[in-house]
Amino acid sequence: MAPALVNFKMLSSLTPAESLVLLHGKEADFKRMLKLTLMDLLLKKVLAIKPIPAAGHDEAPTVNLYVQRGKHYADYRPFAHEEIYTGYFSREPNREILLANLIKLAHGKAANPAYLRQQVMKTPQLLTAFERGFWERLMDKVKYTEEGALKRTYAATELQELTHLLPDLYYMDKATAKKLLQLLHGNLFLTEAINHHLLVLLDDELSRLFERERTSDNNNDLLYMTDGFDFDSSFDNGFGGSSDDGDSGCGD
């Protein structure tokens, strides 16, 4: 029996970064907020990936992954924590940037975990979920209001249900799995029950970026992926699978 998608009212109303802050407060993971925010924007087609063949790799053909405006960019009104990605494209409609460089740029704009979290806490959904008094802001304290505690409970319950549901749902009811993807967007990846090609790629690139910061290594590594990568089919077909499976899943 297909699950009632109405059960996911709270998660469907939040971006992944909002969900992480609501669920984990001050412990919301900085790298996950960055990673899932970009994934969410790609899923919503606010941004899109454009593979371009890379020269000079005859033995192992590769492509560079560039990011550009998606078909819903013009109609989307990003939150402050999303503008760290979308802002780059605001002035020039045809602007493109290497995926790895967009991640670096967004990481710089996000500044640090506390700053990014404060931006997330200002969204309409979370504005009344946390105490916003002078001392809370000054000391960077995270204290839930009664409304916020209730929202947190709803989100945690939905996430638990989603985590339990997803592994079997992909194989038993792909139509409902696709509806969940369309309903929850990047929130689907809060469960860690899905290991998608691009999610792994973003995680690797962010890890390299953080490691370079720790070691003060300023080399300019580019992000490569094997030739033949197709974002749309890879994402849709890879939904619910491992990073190296080729299952046909939620294609349009």
NORURGI-V169910 format. One record per residue. PSI is psi in whole degrees, -180 to 180 (* if undefined). Layout:
<<PSI> <PSI>>
This chain:
<<132> <142> <155> <112> <-18> <-18> <-14> <42> <-39> <-52> <-35> <-16> <0> <151> <162> <-39> <-40> <-42> <-44> <-42> <-40> <-42> <-37> <-5> <-129> <-17> <5> <129> <125> <-48> <-39> <-38> <-44> <-47> <-49> <-26> <-44> <-43> <-41> <-43> <-34> <-41> <-39> <-1> <27> <-39> <160> <152> <135> <108> <133> <126> <138> <137> <155> <22> <57> <-39> <-36> <86> <135> <169> <149> <140> <116> <155> <139> <178> <141> <175> <-18> <9> <-48> <-29> <-7> <138> <98> <150> <169> <-38> <-11> <-23> <-16> <-22> <-47> <-27> <-30> <-28> <4> <-32> <-31> <112> <-33> <16> <142> <154> <143> <136> <-46> <-37> <-32> <-39> <-43> <-44> <-46> <-40> <-40> <-40> <-33> <-24> <-68> <167> <-42> <-43> <-47> <-43> <-41> <-36> <-41> <-38> <-9> <-2> <156> <-37> <-30> <-6> <-36> <12> <-14> <150> <133> <30> <173> <-47> <-35> <-43> <-43> <-43> <4> <48> <148> <108> <123> <142> <174> <-41> <-42> <-40> <-38> <-43> <-39> <-42> <-45> <-47> <-42> <-40> <-44> <-40> <-39> <-43> <-42> <-43> <-38> <-34> <-41> <-47> <-44> <-31> <-39> <-39> <-28> <-29> <77> <-29> <-44> <-35> <-40> <-37> <-38> <-41> <-43> <-30> <-43> <-17> <-129> <-17> <-22> <-30> <1> <-24> <-23> <19> <-6> <134> <94> <152> <-53> <-35> <-43> <-41> <-46> <-40> <-43> <-43> <-41> <-39> <-42> <-40> <-47> <-37> <-40> <-37> <-42> <-32> <1> <34> <116> <24> <160> <64> <139> <155> <121> <156> <152> <149> <150> <-4> <128> <114> <-50> <-51> <-35> <-42> <-51> <-47> <-28> <-5> <124> <-8> <179> <172> <-11> <19> <162> <25> <146> <125> <-100> <48> <153> <*>>
